[in-house]
Amino acid sequence: LVASLSSRPHPVAMSTDGVEGRRWLVLLCMFWLGLMQCVGWVTYSASPRIAAEYYGFENPKASIDLLLNWGPIMYLPVAPVVGYLVAKQAGNLWGVILSGAALTALGLCLRLVPNIIGLAPAS
């Protein structure tokens, strides 16, 4: 028993092909995307009065609460799709990460539309 345990390679020594570094890179990318999404969504709750004036909400509390909950709401239909795409092939992980980054950037750019077309209130 002791001989069989000592003949096993150490788990950390097995990751000499760069897999460990790629895992950290994927983790860093996921943390960064989560941070960017939080930065985008936190602007709704920074000042409810300013957000209500900026977006023209009639019922500011309910509208801001709904906007703050869109992240968790969209998680429910998107998580199974992302899980399927990641499990489909090992090479799909970067495609899924880049798609998530592109969708996050698109969503944050949509937030600029009132400024671009001149609908933002002058303050």
Backbone as numpy.savetxt, mean C-alpha at the origin, in Angstrom:
# Nx Ny Nz CAx CAy CAz Cx Cy Cz
21.57 -39.90 16.56 20.75 -38.71 16.56 21.62 -37.45 16.56
22.67 -37.44 17.37 23.54 -36.27 17.43 24.27 -36.09 16.11
24.68 -37.19 15.49 25.39 -37.09 14.22 24.47 -36.56 13.13
23.21 -36.97 13.15 22.30 -36.49 12.11 21.96 -35.01 12.30
21.90 -34.54 13.53 21.64 -33.13 13.78 22.83 -32.27 13.39
24.03 -32.75 13.64 25.21 -31.95 13.32 25.50 -31.93 11.83
24.99 -32.89 11.08 25.26 -32.92 9.64 24.31 -31.99 8.86
23.26 -31.51 9.50 22.35 -30.59 8.82 22.99 -29.22 8.67
22.82 -28.59 7.52 23.37 -27.24 7.37 22.57 -26.23 8.18
23.21 -25.20 8.59 22.55 -24.14 9.35 21.59 -23.40 8.42
20.37 -23.06 8.88 19.39 -22.42 7.99 19.88 -21.10 7.40
20.62 -20.34 8.16 21.11 -19.06 7.65 22.18 -19.28 6.59
22.98 -20.32 6.76 24.03 -20.61 5.79 23.47 -21.04 4.44
22.22 -21.48 4.40 21.62 -21.93 3.15 21.22 -20.76 2.26
21.13 -19.55 2.79 20.66 -18.42 2.00 21.82 -17.63 1.39
22.70 -18.32 0.70 23.85 -17.65 0.09 23.57 -17.18 -1.32
22.40 -17.46 -1.87 22.10 -17.09 -3.25 21.40 -15.74 -3.37
21.38 -14.95 -2.33 20.78 -13.63 -2.40 19.30 -13.59 -2.10
18.73 -14.72 -1.71 17.30 -14.76 -1.42 16.99 -13.87 -0.22
17.84 -13.91 0.79 17.60 -13.12 1.99 17.57 -11.63 1.67
18.48 -11.16 0.83 18.49 -9.76 0.43 17.24 -9.36 -0.34
16.77 -10.25 -1.21 15.55 -9.95 -1.96 14.34 -9.90 -1.05
14.31 -10.73 -0.03 13.20 -10.69 0.92 13.16 -9.35 1.64
14.32 -8.85 2.04 14.36 -7.55 2.70 13.95 -6.43 1.75
14.34 -6.56 0.49 13.95 -5.56 -0.50 12.44 -5.55 -0.71
11.83 -6.72 -0.80 10.38 -6.81 -0.95 9.70 -6.23 0.29
10.21 -6.56 1.46 9.63 -6.02 2.69 9.75 -4.51 2.74
10.89 -3.98 2.33 11.09 -2.53 2.30 10.12 -1.87 1.31
9.94 -2.47 0.15 9.00 -1.93 -0.84 7.57 -1.94 -0.30
7.18 -3.00 0.37 5.83 -3.07 0.92 5.62 -2.04 2.02
6.62 -1.87 2.87 6.53 -0.83 3.90 6.44 0.55 3.28
7.23 0.80 2.25 7.23 2.10 1.59 5.87 2.39 0.94
5.30 1.39 0.27 3.99 1.58 -0.36 2.91 1.83 0.70
2.98 1.11 1.80 2.04 1.35 2.89 2.17 2.75 3.46
3.41 3.20 3.60 3.64 4.56 4.09 3.07 5.60 3.12
3.28 5.41 1.84 2.76 6.36 0.86 1.23 6.39 0.86
0.61 5.22 1.02 -0.85 5.20 1.08 -1.33 5.92 2.34
-0.65 5.72 3.45 -1.05 6.39 4.69 -0.87 7.90 4.58
0.19 8.34 3.94 0.41 9.78 3.75 -0.74 10.36 2.92
-1.17 9.64 1.90 -2.27 10.13 1.09 -3.58 10.18 1.85
-3.86 9.15 2.63 -5.14 9.10 3.33 -5.20 10.00 4.55
-4.07 10.25 5.18 -4.08 11.06 6.39 -4.46 12.51 6.08
-4.35 12.93 4.85 -4.72 14.31 4.51 -6.22 14.55 4.66
-7.03 13.49 4.65 -8.46 13.68 4.86 -8.76 14.05 6.30
-7.99 13.54 7.24 -8.32 13.77 8.63 -7.47 14.85 9.28
-6.63 15.50 8.53 -5.76 16.52 9.12 -6.58 17.63 9.75
-7.54 18.15 9.04 -8.45 19.16 9.57 -9.80 18.97 8.89
-10.78 18.43 9.61 -12.07 18.15 8.98 -12.72 19.39 8.37
-12.56 20.54 8.99 -13.17 21.76 8.46 -12.55 22.12 7.11
-11.22 22.05 7.02 -10.53 22.39 5.77 -10.86 21.36 4.69
-10.86 20.08 5.06 -11.19 19.04 4.09 -12.63 19.20 3.58
-13.55 19.54 4.48 -14.95 19.74 4.07 -15.07 20.93 3.13
-14.34 21.99 3.41 -14.36 23.18 2.55 -13.71 22.88 1.20
-12.59 22.16 1.23 -11.83 21.87 0.01 -12.64 20.98 -0.93
-13.25 19.91 -0.39 -13.96 18.96 -1.24 -15.45 19.27 -1.35
-15.94 20.24 -0.61 -17.34 20.62 -0.71 -18.30 19.61 -0.12
-17.92 18.97 0.97 -18.78 17.99 1.62 -19.98 18.66 2.25
-21.15 18.04 2.07 -22.35 18.54 2.75 -22.43 18.01 4.17
-22.03 16.77 4.37 -21.99 16.16 5.70 -20.54 15.78 5.98
-19.74 16.71 6.48 -18.30 16.49 6.57 -17.89 15.27 7.40
-18.50 15.05 8.55 -18.07 13.95 9.41 -18.28 12.61 8.71
-19.45 12.39 8.16 -19.73 11.12 7.50 -18.87 10.95 6.24
-18.68 12.01 5.49 -17.89 11.92 4.26 -16.43 11.63 4.57
-15.87 12.30 5.56 -14.47 12.07 5.92 -14.29 10.67 6.50
-15.24 10.22 7.32 -15.17 8.86 7.85 -15.20 7.83 6.73
-16.04 8.05 5.72 -16.09 7.12 4.59 -14.78 7.13 3.82
-14.23 8.31 3.56 -12.97 8.39 2.83 -11.83 7.71 3.60
-11.82 7.85 4.91 -10.79 7.20 5.72 -10.95 5.69 5.72
-12.14 5.19 5.49 -12.38 3.75 5.51 -12.24 3.09 4.14
-12.00 3.84 3.09 -11.89 3.22 1.76 -10.72 2.27 1.66
-9.62 2.52 2.38 -8.48 1.59 2.37 -8.87 0.21 2.88
-9.42 0.12 4.11 -9.85 -1.20 4.59 -10.99 -1.80 3.77
-11.88 -0.97 3.24 -12.98 -1.48 2.43 -12.44 -2.13 1.15
-11.49 -1.48 0.50 -10.95 -2.02 -0.76 -10.03 -3.21 -0.52
-9.54 -3.37 0.71 -8.71 -4.53 1.02 -9.49 -5.82 0.81
-10.76 -5.82 1.18 -11.56 -7.05 1.12 -11.67 -7.64 -0.29
-12.00 -6.87 -1.33 -12.05 -7.49 -2.66 -10.69 -7.66 -3.32
-9.71 -6.85 -2.93 -8.42 -6.88 -3.61 -7.49 -7.96 -3.05
-7.56 -8.26 -1.76 -6.65 -9.22 -1.14 -6.70 -10.61 -1.78
-7.87 -11.19 -2.06 -7.86 -12.50 -2.72 -7.23 -12.46 -4.12
-7.46 -11.39 -4.85 -6.89 -11.27 -6.19 -5.37 -11.19 -6.11
-4.86 -10.38 -5.19 -3.41 -10.25 -5.03 -2.82 -11.57 -4.56
-3.48 -12.23 -3.63 -3.00 -13.53 -3.16 -2.93 -14.55 -4.29
-3.93 -14.55 -5.15 -3.93 -15.46 -6.30 -2.79 -15.13 -7.25
-2.59 -13.84 -7.54 -1.53 -13.45 -8.47 -0.15 -13.78 -7.93
0.06 -13.60 -6.64 1.36 -13.90 -6.05 1.59 -15.41 -6.03
0.56 -16.19 -5.73 0.70 -17.64 -5.64 0.80 -18.30 -7.01
0.35 -17.61 -8.06 0.32 -18.19 -9.40 1.73 -18.56 -9.87
2.65 -17.64 -9.73 4.04 -17.89 -10.09 4.92 -17.07 -9.14
6.09 -17.57 -8.88 7.00 -16.86 -7.99 7.47 -15.55 -8.61
7.54 -15.47 -9.93 8.01 -14.27 -10.61 6.98 -13.15 -10.66
5.76 -13.44 -10.27 4.71 -12.42 -10.31 4.79 -11.42 -9.17
5.63 -11.67 -8.17 5.67 -10.81 -7.00 6.02 -9.37 -7.36
7.05 -9.18 -8.19 7.43 -7.80 -8.55 6.36 -7.14 -9.41
5.70 -7.90 -10.25 4.60 -7.34 -11.03 3.45 -6.87 -10.15
3.16 -7.65 -9.10 2.10 -7.27 -8.17 2.53 -6.03 -7.38
3.78 -5.98 -6.95 4.27 -4.81 -6.21 4.23 -3.56 -7.08
4.68 -3.68 -8.32 4.65 -2.52 -9.22 3.22 -2.10 -9.56
2.32 -3.08 -9.69 0.91 -2.73 -9.91 0.33 -1.99 -8.71
0.66 -2.46 -7.53 0.21 -1.76 -6.31 0.77 -0.36 -6.22
2.04 -0.20 -6.59 2.64 1.13 -6.58 1.98 2.04 -7.61
1.70 1.51 -8.79 1.06 2.32 -9.83 -0.36 2.72 -9.41
-1.10 1.80 -8.81 -2.46 2.13 -8.37 -2.45 3.14 -7.22
-1.47 3.02 -6.32 -1.34 4.00 -5.25 -1.02 5.38 -5.82
-0.09 5.43 -6.76 0.26 6.71 -7.39 -0.92 7.28 -8.15
-1.67 6.44 -8.86 -2.84 6.91 -9.59 -3.89 7.49 -8.64
-4.12 6.79 -7.53 -5.08 7.29 -6.56 -4.66 8.61 -5.96
-3.38 8.76 -5.66 -2.90 10.03 -5.10 -2.91 11.14 -6.14
-2.68 10.79 -7.40 -2.77 11.81 -8.46 -4.22 12.26 -8.67
-5.16 11.35 -8.49 -6.57 11.74 -8.61 -6.95 12.76 -7.55
-6.24 12.75 -6.45 -6.50 13.73 -5.40 -6.14 15.14 -5.85
-5.30 15.26 -6.88 -4.87 16.57 -7.37 -5.84 17.17 -8.39
-6.81 16.38 -8.85 -7.72 16.84 -9.90 -8.41 18.16 -9.55
-8.93 18.35 -8.32 -9.56 19.65 -8.02 -8.60 20.83 -8.19
-7.33 20.65 -7.87 -6.36 21.73 -8.06 -6.07 21.98 -9.54
-5.98 20.91 -10.31 -5.62 21.05 -11.72 -6.72 21.73 -12.52
-7.96 21.36 -12.27 -9.06 21.96 -13.06 -9.66 23.20 -12.41
-9.06 23.63 -11.31 -9.48 24.88 -10.70 -10.70 24.82 -9.81
-11.01 23.67 -9.26 -12.16 23.55 -8.37 -11.80 23.79 -6.91
-10.53 23.86 -6.60 -10.12 24.05 -5.21 -10.46 25.46 -4.77
-10.97 25.63 -3.54 -11.27 26.97 -3.06 -10.01 27.79 -2.86
-10.09 29.05 -3.10 -8.95 29.95 -2.89 -8.88 30.27 -1.41
-7.70 30.06 -0.81 -7.56 30.37 0.60 -6.34 31.22 0.86
